[in-house]
């Protein structure tokens, strides 16, 4: 595992995980094979937070700049919740269409 304590994940337009770095695996308890292709919301977001985080996700794809930086909880495999501060970016295809949300995150309180 890298010494950098930064979660990195990329999601496609359907919120499926397409990239999940070593620290994200270590922190969440999910291996790449368990995470890649899974829906981010189903895997890591508590149901009570789904609407709020989905609004942010959709807003990113719609170009709403207020969501470039965002803080929310994720639920780890062991059901522990941790708060993450995200920096988000949109990766676009050759035609300029939003293709992926690319996010890097750090824990707001260094629990680990």
N, C-alpha and C positions, 0 to 999 in steps of 0.2 A: 504494500500500500504506500502511496505517496505520502510524504510528510505534510503536505498542504491539506488542511482541514476544510476543503471546499467541495460541496456536493455539486456535481455537474450532471444535468439531465437535459435531453432534448425530447420534445413531444411533437408528434405530427398533428395535423388539423383535427384529428379525431381523439386527441389526448392519449394516444398510444405512445408508450416509452420507446424511443428509438436509440437512445444513448444513455448510459448509466455508469458513471465512473467508479473507480475502486473505493473511494471514500464513501460514496453513496451506498455501495454494497455493504461496506463495513458498518456504517452507521445504521442503516435501515434493517440490516439482517437478511435482505433479499439478494440473492446472487443475480448476475446478469441474466442467466437463463430463466430465472423466476420473474424478472422484471421486464425484459425486452418484449415488446408486443402487448403488454398488459396496459389497461387503462389506468392512468395516473390516479384518477379520482377513486376508482374502485380499490386500488392497492394501497394508497397512502393518505387519503383525505378522509377525515371523520365525516360521517353522513351529515351532521349538523353544520359542517363548514362547506359542504359541496356547492351550494348555490353561490356563496360569496366567492369562492375560488374559481368556479366556472365563469362567473362574471368577469373576473380578471383575465382568465384564459381567453375568453371570447374577445374581450377588449383589446388584448395584445394583437390578435389576428386582425382586428378592425383598426389598428393604428392608434389606439388611445394611449397617449404618452403618460398619462397619470399612473399607468401600471408598470412602468419600466422597473421601478423598485417597489417591492411589496413584502410584507411580513405575514406569515401564516404558520399554523401548526401542521406537522405531518405526523402520521401514526406509524410507528415502527412495527416490524414483524411481531415483536413481543408485546404489542399493544401500548407501549410507552408513547406519550406525545412529547414532541420537542418543537420549539419555535425556531423557524428559519427565516432569515432575511435574504430575500432573493433579488438578484439583478437579472433582468430579463432582456432578451433581444429576439428579433425576428430574423430568421434566415429565409431568403427569398429565392425563388427559382429564376431561371434565365429571363423570364418575362416579367419579373418583378412581383409575382404573386407570392403572398406569404405561404411558406411551406412548413416551417417548423418554428416552435418556440424553443429557444435555447436559454437555459437558466443556470446560473451559478448561485449557490447559497452557502451561508455560514450560520452556525447556531448563534442565537442571540445571547444565550448564556452558555458558556463552555461547560457542558455537563460531562463531557468525556475527555 
